[in-house]
Amino acid sequence: MIKGYATLKGTNAYFERSKVVDSMIVEGENFSTSKLGLGTHLGNFSEEDSKLYQQAIRYALTNGINLIDTAVNYRGMISERDIGKVLTELIEEGLINREEIVISSKAGIIPGDGEIMLKPVDYLKTKFIDAGILKREDVYMYENLRLTMNPNYFQYALNLSREHMNIETIDIHYIHEPELSISVLGEDEFYKNLEKVIEFYEEQVEIGKIKEYGMATWDAFQIEENKDLYLSLEKVMKVVEGINKNHNFKHIMLPYNLDRPEANKNKTQVVNGKRCTIIEAANHYGIKVNTSGSIGKAKGLKEGKTVRDYLEFICKTEGVNNILVGMKRIEHMKGNLLILKGLLS
């Protein structure tokens, strides 16, 4: 496995060598990241999509984008494997160093394996139930997704992601869509389980398997508190701070774009008795807000909105850090970089 992890010195050296201007850099406590990050969610299990992603990842890492985002369940684990292949090749070729690159991944949704076409239900039985890692009662369903908050699962998934990407340490690791669990378990049971999960994450930071962690959500923080999928960041932080005052919970990821402005519009959160948006709440706690679904869906573009419109909307929002965009075509990446440079210059 590739040793090391992203560092402030390494990432800053990367941006200096790549001639990236300050406005395109997000500074952090442990490392700096490019404003634009490459997402790897979209696509199928095909070799064609893997080839496109591998080309895109190579281009990104050698052209000023040092943030790559993925999840253990993306494309049936294949996205992580594509990242590992390219990362290993570039380091062996001497084109990048591990200390320059920030890798984020996620766990929470039980995956399948796209390479051997093992569906999630079969993966669950073979890898977890039969192996004694989980009991059947540890797993529950939300629509067609299989979920668990058992730390044994997070341990397995984290180690699997490290293996896929051939890295000893993952820089940012997210609890993936925890709102699905609260909708099934209920609030009291969810926060009890969350304590165990946060304890697990703090232990993983301590032993060096991750550097920072957070939550990657879809609906949780922007919807009204009477909804089943609602999460209170204040309650989450009480759990986190109760386990470690000097915690490593540093990030939330959520959808934010022209079509979904709720994160900066709806005052769905309460901090110290004051109502606020999730972006304001995260900024209060010193948590970075990273956007997913940043350029919306094809529908918005078909209605006359442009990629520039979407990126400009986010850039004008105070308190947003990284903009994550799914990009498996180099021409799209070049175009997005050009637009962002123009907006941020």
C-alpha positions as CSV (number, residue, x, y, z in Angstrom):
1,M,0.0,0.0,0.0
2,I,1.1,3.6,-0.7
3,K,2.2,5.1,2.6
4,G,1.4,8.7,3.7
5,Y,-1.5,11.1,3.4
6,A,-2.2,14.6,2.2
7,T,-0.3,17.3,4.1
8,L,-0.4,21.1,4.1
9,K,3.2,21.3,2.9
10,G,2.6,18.7,0.2
11,T,-0.7,20.1,-1.1
12,N,0.7,23.7,-1.1
13,A,3.8,22.5,-3.0
14,Y,1.5,20.8,-5.6
15,F,-0.5,24.0,-6.2
16,E,2.7,26.0,-6.5
17,R,4.1,23.5,-9.0
18,S,0.8,23.4,-10.9
19,K,0.6,27.2,-11.0
20,V,-2.8,27.2,-9.4
21,V,-4.0,30.6,-8.3
22,D,-5.0,31.2,-4.7
23,S,-8.7,31.7,-5.5
24,M,-8.9,28.1,-6.8
25,I,-7.5,26.7,-3.5
26,V,-9.3,25.9,-0.3
27,E,-7.0,25.9,2.7
28,G,-7.5,23.5,5.6
29,E,-6.0,22.6,8.8
30,N,-4.3,19.4,7.6
31,F,-4.2,20.0,3.8
32,S,-5.3,22.3,1.1
33,T,-7.7,21.2,-1.7
34,S,-8.6,22.4,-5.2
35,K,-11.9,24.4,-5.3
36,L,-13.1,21.9,-7.9
37,G,-13.1,18.3,-7.0
38,L,-13.7,15.3,-9.2
39,G,-16.7,13.1,-8.3
40,T,-16.8,9.4,-9.5
41,H,-20.5,8.5,-8.8
42,L,-22.0,8.5,-12.3
43,G,-21.6,5.7,-14.8
44,N,-21.9,2.0,-15.1
45,F,-19.7,-1.0,-14.5
46,S,-18.3,-1.1,-18.1
47,E,-14.7,-1.1,-19.1
48,E,-15.5,1.9,-21.3
49,D,-16.6,4.0,-18.3
50,S,-13.5,2.8,-16.3
51,K,-11.2,3.9,-19.1
52,L,-12.9,7.3,-19.2
53,Y,-12.6,7.7,-15.5
54,Q,-9.0,6.6,-15.4
55,Q,-8.2,9.2,-18.1
56,A,-10.1,11.9,-16.2
57,I,-8.4,11.1,-12.9
58,R,-5.0,11.2,-14.5
59,Y,-5.8,14.5,-16.2
60,A,-7.2,16.0,-12.9
61,L,-4.2,15.0,-10.8
62,T,-1.7,16.4,-13.3
63,N,-3.6,19.6,-14.0
64,G,-4.3,21.2,-10.6
65,I,-7.2,19.2,-9.3
66,N,-6.0,17.4,-6.2
67,L,-9.4,16.4,-4.7
68,I,-10.9,13.1,-5.8
69,D,-14.2,11.9,-4.2
70,T,-15.7,8.5,-4.3
71,A,-17.5,5.9,-2.1
72,V,-17.2,2.2,-1.5
73,N,-20.5,1.5,-3.3
74,Y,-19.9,3.8,-6.3
75,R,-20.2,1.8,-9.5
76,G,-20.1,-1.4,-7.5
77,M,-16.7,-0.6,-6.0
78,I,-15.2,-0.1,-9.5
79,S,-14.7,3.7,-9.0
80,E,-12.4,3.2,-6.1
81,R,-10.4,0.6,-8.0
82,D,-10.1,3.0,-11.0
83,I,-8.7,5.6,-8.6
84,G,-6.2,3.2,-7.1
85,K,-4.9,2.2,-10.5
86,V,-4.3,5.7,-11.6
87,L,-2.9,6.9,-8.3
88,T,-0.4,4.1,-8.1
89,E,0.7,4.6,-11.7
90,L,1.2,8.4,-11.3
91,I,3.2,8.0,-8.1
92,E,5.4,5.2,-9.7
93,E,6.0,7.5,-12.6
94,G,7.1,10.3,-10.3
95,L,4.4,12.7,-11.5
96,I,2.8,13.2,-8.1
97,N,3.5,12.5,-4.5
98,R,0.9,11.0,-2.0
99,E,1.3,14.0,0.2
100,E,-0.1,16.2,-2.6
101,I,-3.4,14.4,-3.2
102,V,-6.6,14.4,-1.1
103,I,-8.8,11.4,-1.4
104,S,-12.3,11.2,0.1
105,S,-14.6,8.2,0.3
106,K,-17.7,7.1,2.1
107,A,-19.4,4.1,3.8
108,G,-22.9,3.4,5.1
109,I,-24.7,1.8,2.2
110,I,-23.8,-1.9,1.7
111,P,-22.3,-2.3,-1.7
112,G,-22.3,-5.0,-4.4
113,D,-19.2,-5.9,-6.4
114,G,-19.5,-4.7,-10.0
115,E,-16.5,-6.7,-11.2
116,I,-17.8,-10.1,-10.3
117,M,-21.5,-9.0,-10.6
118,L,-22.2,-9.8,-6.9
119,K,-25.4,-7.9,-6.0
120,P,-25.6,-6.1,-2.6
121,V,-28.0,-8.8,-1.2
122,D,-25.5,-11.5,-2.1
123,Y,-22.5,-9.4,-1.0
124,L,-24.2,-8.9,2.4
125,K,-24.7,-12.6,2.9
126,T,-21.3,-13.7,1.6
127,K,-19.0,-11.1,3.1
128,F,-20.9,-10.0,6.2
129,I,-23.5,-12.5,7.5
130,D,-21.7,-15.7,6.6
131,A,-18.4,-14.2,7.8
132,G,-19.9,-13.3,11.2
133,I,-19.1,-9.6,10.8
134,L,-22.8,-8.6,11.0
135,K,-26.0,-10.3,12.2
136,R,-29.1,-10.1,10.1
137,E,-30.7,-7.8,12.7
138,D,-27.9,-5.3,12.3
139,V,-29.1,-4.6,8.7
140,Y,-32.2,-2.8,7.6
141,M,-33.7,-1.5,4.4
142,Y,-34.6,1.9,3.1
143,E,-36.4,1.5,-0.2
144,N,-34.0,-0.8,-2.1
145,L,-30.8,0.1,-0.1
146,R,-29.3,-2.1,2.7
147,L,-28.0,-0.1,5.6
148,T,-26.3,-0.6,9.0
149,M,-24.7,1.5,11.7
150,N,-22.7,-1.3,13.2
151,P,-19.1,-0.2,13.5
152,N,-18.0,-3.6,12.3
153,Y,-19.4,-2.7,8.9
154,F,-17.5,0.7,8.8
155,Q,-14.3,-1.1,9.7
156,Y,-14.7,-3.6,6.9
157,A,-15.7,-0.9,4.4
158,L,-12.8,1.4,5.4
159,N,-10.3,-1.3,5.0
160,L,-11.8,-2.4,1.7
161,S,-11.6,1.2,0.4
162,R,-8.0,1.4,1.4
163,E,-7.3,-1.8,-0.4
164,H,-9.1,-0.7,-3.5
165,M,-7.2,2.6,-3.7
166,N,-3.9,1.1,-2.5
167,I,-3.5,3.7,0.2
168,E,-2.8,3.3,3.9
169,T,-4.7,6.5,4.8
170,I,-7.9,8.0,3.4
171,D,-7.8,11.8,3.9
172,I,-11.5,12.3,4.4
173,H,-14.0,9.6,5.1
174,Y,-17.8,10.3,5.2
175,I,-20.7,8.5,6.9
176,H,-22.8,8.0,3.8
177,E,-26.4,9.3,3.9
178,P,-27.0,8.7,7.7
179,E,-30.5,10.3,7.3
180,L,-31.7,7.0,5.8
181,S,-30.8,5.3,9.1
182,I,-32.6,7.8,11.3
183,S,-35.8,7.4,9.2
184,V,-35.7,3.6,10.0
185,L,-34.3,3.6,13.6
186,G,-36.0,6.7,15.0
187,E,-34.2,9.6,16.6
188,D,-33.2,8.1,20.0
189,E,-31.9,4.8,18.6
190,F,-30.1,6.7,15.8
191,Y,-28.1,9.0,18.1
192,K,-27.2,6.0,20.4
193,N,-25.8,4.2,17.4
194,L,-24.1,7.4,16.1
195,E,-22.0,7.5,19.4
196,K,-20.5,4.1,18.5
197,V,-19.8,5.2,14.9
198,I,-18.1,8.4,16.0
199,E,-16.0,6.5,18.5
200,F,-14.9,4.3,15.7
201,Y,-14.0,7.2,13.5
202,E,-12.0,8.9,16.2
203,E,-10.1,5.7,16.8
204,Q,-9.3,5.4,13.1
205,V,-7.8,8.9,13.1
206,E,-5.8,7.9,16.1
207,I,-4.3,4.8,14.4
208,G,-3.8,6.6,11.1
209,K,-6.3,5.0,8.7
210,I,-8.1,8.3,8.1
211,K,-7.2,12.0,8.8
212,E,-10.6,13.7,8.9
213,Y,-14.2,12.6,8.7
214,G,-17.7,13.9,8.3
215,M,-21.2,13.2,6.9
216,A,-22.2,13.0,3.2
217,T,-26.0,13.7,3.1
218,W,-28.6,14.2,0.5
219,D,-31.7,15.5,2.3
220,A,-30.8,15.5,6.0
221,F,-29.8,19.0,6.8
222,Q,-31.9,21.1,4.4
223,I,-35.4,19.7,5.1
224,E,-37.8,20.7,7.8
225,E,-37.3,19.1,11.2
226,N,-40.7,17.3,11.2
227,K,-39.5,15.1,8.3
228,D,-38.4,11.5,8.8
229,L,-35.0,12.2,7.1
230,Y,-34.1,15.3,9.2
231,L,-30.8,15.6,11.0
232,S,-29.9,18.2,13.5
233,L,-26.3,19.3,13.2
234,E,-26.4,20.6,16.7
235,K,-27.3,17.2,18.0
236,V,-24.7,15.5,15.8
237,M,-22.1,17.9,17.2
238,K,-23.1,17.2,20.8
239,V,-22.4,13.5,20.2
240,V,-19.1,14.3,18.5
241,E,-17.9,16.7,21.1
242,G,-19.1,14.4,23.9
243,I,-16.6,11.8,22.6
244,N,-13.7,14.1,21.8
245,K,-13.6,17.9,22.3
246,N,-10.7,18.0,19.9
247,H,-12.6,16.0,17.3
248,N,-11.8,15.3,13.7
249,F,-15.3,15.8,12.3
250,K,-14.4,18.4,9.7
251,H,-16.8,18.1,6.7
252,I,-20.3,17.8,5.6
253,M,-21.3,17.1,2.0
254,L,-24.7,18.1,0.6
255,P,-26.5,18.9,-2.6
256,Y,-26.5,22.6,-3.4
257,N,-27.2,24.2,-6.8
258,L,-29.6,26.4,-8.7
259,D,-32.3,23.8,-8.5
260,R,-31.6,23.0,-4.8
261,P,-30.8,26.2,-3.0
262,E,-32.3,25.1,0.4
263,A,-28.9,24.8,2.1
264,N,-28.5,28.5,1.9
265,K,-32.1,29.5,1.9
266,N,-34.1,27.4,4.5
267,K,-33.4,28.0,8.2
268,T,-33.8,24.3,9.1
269,Q,-31.2,24.2,11.8
270,V,-31.0,25.5,15.3
271,V,-27.7,26.5,17.0
272,N,-27.8,27.9,20.6
273,G,-31.5,28.6,20.2
274,K,-31.1,30.5,17.0
275,R,-32.5,29.3,13.7
276,C,-30.1,29.2,10.7
277,T,-29.4,27.5,7.5
278,I,-27.2,24.4,7.4
279,I,-24.4,26.4,5.8
280,E,-24.5,28.9,8.7
281,A,-24.7,26.1,11.2
282,A,-21.7,24.3,9.7
283,N,-19.7,27.5,9.6
284,H,-20.5,28.1,13.3
285,Y,-18.9,24.7,14.2
286,G,-15.9,25.3,11.8
287,I,-17.1,22.5,9.5
288,K,-16.3,22.7,5.8
289,V,-19.3,22.5,3.5
290,N,-18.7,20.6,0.2
291,T,-21.3,20.5,-2.5
292,S,-22.5,17.4,-4.4
293,G,-24.8,17.5,-7.4
294,S,-23.2,20.9,-8.1
295,I,-24.4,21.3,-11.7
296,G,-27.7,19.7,-11.1
297,K,-29.2,17.2,-13.6
298,A,-29.5,17.3,-17.4
299,K,-33.1,18.7,-17.0
300,G,-31.8,22.0,-15.8
301,L,-29.3,22.3,-18.7
302,K,-32.1,21.4,-21.2
303,E,-34.2,24.2,-19.7
304,G,-31.7,26.8,-20.8
305,K,-29.5,26.9,-17.7
306,T,-25.7,26.6,-18.3
307,V,-22.9,25.0,-16.4
308,R,-21.6,28.6,-15.9
309,D,-24.9,29.5,-14.2
310,Y,-24.6,26.6,-11.8
311,L,-21.0,27.2,-10.9
312,E,-21.5,31.0,-10.6
313,F,-24.4,30.4,-8.2
314,I,-22.2,28.3,-5.9
315,C,-19.2,30.6,-6.1
316,K,-21.4,33.5,-5.0
317,T,-22.5,31.6,-1.8
318,E,-20.5,32.5,1.2
319,G,-19.5,29.5,3.4
320,V,-19.2,26.9,0.7
321,N,-15.8,25.3,0.3
322,N,-15.3,22.6,-2.3
323,I,-17.4,22.1,-5.4
324,L,-17.6,18.4,-6.4
325,V,-18.7,17.6,-9.9
326,G,-19.0,14.2,-11.5
327,M,-16.6,14.3,-14.5
328,K,-15.5,11.3,-16.5
329,R,-14.7,13.3,-19.7
330,I,-11.6,15.4,-19.9
331,E,-13.4,18.0,-22.1
332,H,-16.0,18.6,-19.4
333,M,-13.2,19.0,-16.8
334,K,-11.3,21.5,-18.9
335,G,-14.5,23.5,-19.5
336,N,-15.4,23.5,-15.8
337,L,-11.9,24.6,-14.8
338,L,-12.0,27.4,-17.3
339,I,-15.3,28.7,-16.1
340,L,-14.3,28.5,-12.4
341,K,-11.0,30.4,-13.1
342,G,-13.0,33.1,-14.8
343,L,-15.5,33.4,-12.0
344,L,-12.9,33.4,-9.2
345,S,-10.3,35.6,-10.9
